[in-house]
Amino acid sequence: MTPMAGAADVTRRSRRRTAPVTWLVVALACAGQFLVVLDVSVVNVALPSMRADLGLSAPGLQWVVNAYAIAFAGFMLLGGRAGDLYGRKRMFLVGLGLFTLASLGGGLAQDDWQLLLARAIQGLGAAVLAPSTLTILTSAVPEGAARARAIATWTAVGAGGGAAGGLVGGVLVDLLSWRWVLLINVPVGAVVLAGATWFLTESRAGDGRRLDLPGAVLVTAGLATLAYGISQTEAKGWTAATAVPLVAGLALIGLFLAAEARTAAPLMPLGLLRLRAVSSANVAMFLCGSAMFCMWYFMTLYTQNVLGYTPLEAGLALVPSSLAVVLGSKLAPRCMRAIGARHVAALGTLVAAVGFGWQSTMSATGGYLTAIMFPGILMMLGAGLTATPLAALATSGAAAGEAGLVSGLVNTSRTMGGSLGLAVFSTIAATRSAGSGTPEALTEGYALAFRVGAGVLVAGVALMWVWLPRRAAVPKNN
């Protein structure tokens, strides 16, 4: 073999290896994103089974969801900055390892506090993992049509993870037990960890700035304390026992804002909020998230605790709603080109408000079509239509180099709004039910929560109409 022929053979072998490895990197990044999004929703159908097995209280039940969401939201921006400074592959592995170990701990939990601790650690792992998935993907695929397809796949996998949560959780709880909604992450996480260790390459964009760990701790502690205080008002009323955590939570959030204004490398640059597009879109996302995040929680409890569905039946019942989110997300860019981002965001929120209003007419003997499917489709179609234009409006108000940070802020606002919203709406529902576990009393509580949620969304529509900018850059790819 001549040297030239040998070199040609090496080149051909290298090319044969490069193509599959590139798409394996995409698959690994998408798998990490799928796990993170799936775990936001997969536990919902398992909540009644968790409560029966571990003796969770009603506030404890909401913390199974909130412990994950608050840790995820509070540390997400920190996770993105850590990936820039210390390496995206390293943070992918650290985050996924932490997430997988916490899933094992949650699945083996014997007491309620063990489950809640595991869920919080899961959220922390997800916050470290999630920001690296998209950066790893875009680093592996060159600009152009291939990268557009890869990003579309990543987006679809994320939406699919949220949509599949109810069905996957229902199957696992019915066929095995509630523990498997967490334990299933262990073998999947191990496989993805092994693949990531072998195939991913390291990349970073460190600029010498330090991590704002105090900021992340302050905002997470503030949100958690505030949510705890809100949830305590149902059991103890407006007393010193509830006033102390409420005041402490607000104080911690105030300290966070003060710290961000003074630090050289803030987790959340407050100067960005002076931009109308950024501030208005984030406030709108916070309001919408506070109501829409609760839909899955209350619908799952309604189907199982009131209508007597099994976990699998509850998961199947919510499949049309899950598909409506994906449909709304796909329709949003087309609608934005036709009528503008501001109008699409307001329209989506209004559609969701109609769905919430319809759902608030539920009864203890409701039929599937009118008490679950149709209002659920409206609520989630509206949610899908709203998210994309709000993100587009927010990023249109910032410099190109800050688009990633602003996108992270929007996601954080949505998750933080959902966490506090769940605490508020759960307290409203529990207060109306007055401690009664009868189907009629539970239905009254859930219905009131949806009624208040409809009011919040209507207020969101008014805010968007007045405050959101009229023009924004429109994404070119669907």
PELIN-V486671 format. One record per residue. OMEGA is omega in whole degrees, -180 to 180 (none if undefined). NEAR is the number of other C-alpha atoms within 12 Angstrom. D_CENTER is the distance of its C-alpha to the mean C-alpha in Angstrom with 2 decimals. Layout:
OMEGA|NEAR|D_CENTER + OMEGA|NEAR|D_CENTER
This chain:
179|8|56.93 + 177|8|57.24 + -178|9|54.92 + 179|10|53.71 + 179|11|53.00 + 179|12|51.22 + 179|13|49.02 + 179|14|48.23 + 179|15|47.29 + 180|14|44.96 + -180|14|43.32 + 179|14|42.92 + 179|14|41.46 + -180|14|39.04 + 180|14|37.91 + -180|13|37.55 + -172|15|35.28 + -175|17|33.22 + -180|18|31.84 + -179|17|30.42 + 179|23|29.08 + -177|27|27.20 + 171|29|25.42 + 175|26|24.94 + 178|36|23.06 + 180|40|20.87 + 180|31|20.42 + 178|42|19.54 + -180|46|16.91 + 178|40|15.37 + 177|38|15.70 + 178|49|13.80 + -180|44|10.82 + 180|38|11.26 + -178|45|11.37 + -177|47|8.21 + 180|37|6.15 + -174|35|8.99 + 172|47|8.84 + -172|45|5.88 + -171|43|8.50 + -177|46|11.71 + -172|52|13.01 + -178|48|13.26 + 179|50|16.56 + -174|47|17.84 + 179|46|17.70 + 178|37|21.29 + 176|31|22.64 + -179|38|21.16 + -179|29|22.73 + -176|18|26.04 + -175|20|26.26 + 180|28|25.31 + -180|19|26.49 + 173|24|23.29 + 177|23|23.85 + 175|34|21.84 + 178|36|20.24 + -180|31|19.73 + 180|38|17.91 + 179|46|15.23 + 171|39|14.97 + 177|46|14.14 + -172|46|10.66 + -180|50|10.87 + 177|43|12.37 + -173|45|9.48 + -178|51|6.93 + 178|49|9.91 + 179|44|11.06 + -178|49|8.00 + -174|47|8.04 + -175|48|11.81 + -176|47|12.70 + 180|47|10.64 + 177|43|13.53 + 179|43|16.01 + 178|41|14.86 + 179|47|15.43 + 178|39|18.77 + 177|38|19.77 + 178|37|19.45 + -174|32|21.69 + -171|25|24.20 + 177|28|24.46 + -177|29|23.56 + 178|40|20.55 + -179|42|21.96 + -180|30|22.62 + 175|42|19.13 + -179|50|17.77 + 179|40|20.28 + -179|32|19.77 + -179|42|15.99 + 177|49|16.44 + 179|34|19.49 + 179|32|17.93 + -178|47|15.03 + 178|40|17.82 + 178|34|20.17 + 176|35|17.81 + 177|43|17.13 + 179|31|20.93 + 178|30|21.43 + 180|38|19.11 + -180|33|20.83 + -175|25|24.19 + 178|25|23.56 + 178|20|26.60 + -178|21|25.68 + -177|29|22.81 + 178|22|22.57 + 178|24|22.32 + -178|38|19.32 + 177|35|17.52 + 179|30|18.58 + 180|36|17.39 + 177|43|13.85 + 179|39|13.90 + 173|35|15.38 + 179|48|12.86 + 177|45|10.14 + 178|41|12.81 + 179|43|13.52 + 180|50|10.08 + 177|47|10.31 + -176|43|13.77 + -168|50|13.19 + -177|49|10.42 + -177|44|12.49 + -173|50|15.56 + -179|47|14.71 + -179|39|15.27 + 177|37|18.13 + -179|46|19.84 + -177|43|19.72 + 177|31|21.23 + -176|28|23.76 + -174|33|24.96 + -179|28|25.50 + 180|19|28.03 + -180|14|27.50 + -175|12|28.42 + -178|14|27.80 + 179|20|26.71 + 178|24|23.88 + 178|20|22.83 + -180|21|22.80 + 179|34|20.84 + 177|33|18.07 + 177|24|18.13 + 179|27|17.86 + 180|33|14.85 + -179|30|13.10 + 179|27|14.41 + 177|30|13.41 + 178|33|9.68 + 179|35|10.21 + 178|35|12.52 + 177|32|10.39 + -178|38|8.28 + -176|35|11.76 + -173|36|13.64 + -178|43|11.94 + -179|43|14.31 + 179|37|17.29 + 179|39|17.00 + 180|45|16.57 + 179|39|19.50 + -177|28|21.71 + -179|30|21.26 + -178|34|21.91 + -176|25|24.86 + -177|16|26.47 + 175|20|25.86 + 180|28|24.11 + -177|36|20.85 + -176|35|21.19 + 173|32|20.61 + 175|41|16.96 + -177|45|16.76 + 180|32|20.05 + 179|34|19.30 + -173|38|17.14 + 178|29|20.38 + 179|21|22.58 + 179|25|19.95 + 180|39|18.89 + 179|26|22.63 + -180|22|23.45 + 177|34|20.82 + -180|34|22.02 + 179|18|25.58 + -179|26|25.01 + 179|36|23.18 + -175|24|26.01 + -167|17|28.59 + -177|26|27.41 + 174|34|25.14 + -176|24|27.06 + 173|27|26.36 + 178|24|25.60 + 178|23|25.03 + -176|20|25.63 + 179|17|26.71 + 178|14|28.48 + -179|14|29.80 + -179|17|27.42 + 176|21|26.32 + 178|28|22.97 + -179|31|22.10 + 177|26|21.43 + 179|28|22.87 + 180|35|20.47 + -180|38|17.37 + -178|30|19.13 + -176|32|20.23 + 179|41|17.00 + 179|42|15.24 + 179|32|18.45 + 179|35|18.83 + -179|44|15.54 + -180|37|16.21 + 178|34|19.82 + 179|37|19.25 + 178|42|16.96 + 179|39|19.67 + 179|33|22.37 + -178|40|20.94 + -179|40|20.66 + -178|33|24.22 + 180|29|25.74 + -176|28|25.81 + -171|25|27.93 + -179|16|30.00 + -179|18|30.11 + -179|17|30.42 + 178|17|32.39 + -179|15|32.64 + 177|20|30.43 + -180|24|27.49 + -177|24|28.68 + 179|20|28.68 + 178|27|24.96 + 179|29|24.12 + 180|23|26.53 + 179|27|25.50 + 178|28|21.81 + 179|27|22.95 + 179|22|25.41 + 177|27|22.94 + 175|28|20.79 + 177|21|24.17 + 177|23|25.15 + -180|32|22.00 + 178|26|22.94 + 180|21|26.52 + -179|26|25.78 + -180|26|23.75 + -173|20|26.75 + -175|18|29.15 + -178|21|27.66 + -179|17|28.68 + -174|22|25.35 + 174|28|22.69 + 180|41|19.02 + -179|40|18.54 + -175|30|21.80 + 178|24|22.74 + 179|19|25.15 + -177|31|22.46 + 174|24|21.82 + 176|16|25.46 + -175|24|24.68 + -177|27|24.39 + -178|37|21.94 + -176|39|19.46 + -177|34|19.88 + -179|38|19.97 + 179|52|16.90 + 177|43|14.82 + 178|33|16.43 + 179|44|15.88 + 177|47|12.13 + 180|36|12.17 + -179|42|14.42 + 179|54|12.74 + -178|42|9.34 + 179|38|11.66 + -172|49|13.19 + 180|49|11.02 + -175|42|8.33 + -174|44|11.61 + -177|45|13.04 + -178|43|12.12 + -176|45|13.26 + 179|46|16.51 + 178|45|17.30 + 179|42|17.20 + -179|41|19.45 + -178|47|21.66 + -176|40|22.32 + -175|30|23.23 + -177|32|24.73 + -175|32|26.55 + 175|29|27.23 + 177|21|27.71 + 169|26|25.58 + 177|31|25.13 + 180|42|21.68 + 178|32|22.45 + 178|27|23.69 + 178|43|20.61 + 178|40|18.42 + -179|30|20.95 + -176|36|21.16 + 178|48|17.56 + 178|33|17.95 + 177|29|19.29 + 180|39|16.34 + 179|37|14.02 + 179|34|16.54 + 176|33|16.69 + -179|38|13.17 + 179|33|14.50 + 179|28|17.79 + 179|37|16.58 + 180|36|14.80 + -179|29|18.13 + -172|28|20.30 + -179|40|18.81 + 179|33|20.60 + 179|23|23.83 + 180|28|23.73 + 178|38|23.13 + -176|23|26.29 + -173|14|28.19 + 178|20|27.42 + -175|28|25.34 + -178|40|21.77 + -179|44|22.51 + 180|34|23.92 + 179|43|21.17 + 179|50|18.51 + 179|43|20.92 + 180|37|21.81 + 180|42|18.32 + 178|48|17.73 + 177|36|21.21 + 178|36|20.67 + 179|48|17.69 + 177|40|20.00 + 178|33|22.72 + 178|39|20.61 + 178|46|19.74 + 177|32|23.45 + -178|29|24.54 + -178|40|22.38 + 177|36|23.98 + -178|27|27.30 + 176|40|26.41 + -179|27|29.21 + 180|26|29.82 + -175|19|31.47 + 175|22|29.21 + -174|20|29.53 + -174|27|26.75 + -174|18|27.13 + -178|21|27.31 + -178|32|25.27 + -168|41|22.26 + -174|32|22.32 + 176|29|23.38 + 178|36|21.48 + 178|42|18.29 + 179|37|18.92 + -179|39|19.52 + -175|49|16.41 + 172|47|14.09 + 177|40|16.54 + 178|45|16.31 + 179|52|12.53 + 179|41|13.02 + -172|39|16.00 + -169|51|14.60 + -175|47|11.75 + 179|44|14.16 + 178|51|17.10 + 177|58|15.43 + 179|49|14.27 + 179|41|17.82 + -179|43|19.49 + -177|48|17.91 + 179|40|18.89 + -178|34|22.24 + -177|32|23.20 + 176|30|22.95 + -176|16|25.21 + -179|14|24.48 + -179|12|24.09 + -177|20|21.34 + 180|22|19.15 + 179|26|16.84 + -179|32|16.61 + 176|38|16.03 + 177|37|13.20 + 178|37|11.57 + 180|41|12.55 + 179|42|11.03 + 179|38|7.45 + 179|42|8.45 + -180|43|10.12 + -178|38|7.52 + 177|43|5.53 + 176|43|9.19 + 179|37|10.45 + -179|41|8.48 + 179|48|9.81 + 178|44|13.21 + 179|42|13.28 + 178|45|12.97 + -178|44|15.79 + -175|36|17.83 + 176|41|17.65 + 178|48|18.26 + 178|36|21.21 + -179|34|22.50 + -178|39|22.47 + 179|37|24.12 + 179|29|26.69 + 179|24|27.72 + 175|26|28.05 + 176|20|30.21 + -180|22|29.70 + 179|17|31.00 + 179|20|29.51 + 180|18|31.39 + -179|26|29.65 + -180|24|31.04 + 178|25|29.85 + 180|35|26.31 + 178|37|26.26 + 179|32|27.49 + 180|36|24.71 + -179|43|21.92 + 179|38|23.80 + 178|33|24.06 + 179|42|20.34 + 179|46|19.88 + 178|30|22.88 + 177|30|21.58 + 177|44|18.24 + 178|38|20.49 + 178|27|22.35 + -179|34|19.39 + 176|40|18.46 + 175|30|22.17 + 177|24|22.29 + 177|39|19.42 + 179|36|21.59 + 179|23|24.54 + 180|28|22.80 + -177|38|21.71 + -176|24|25.25 + -166|19|26.91 + -177|27|24.81 + 176|38|23.00 + -176|31|25.37 + -176|29|27.17 + 177|25|26.89 + 175|31|24.31 + -178|27|24.32 + 179|28|23.36 + -177|23|21.89 + -177|13|24.65 + 177|20|22.84 + none|23|21.18
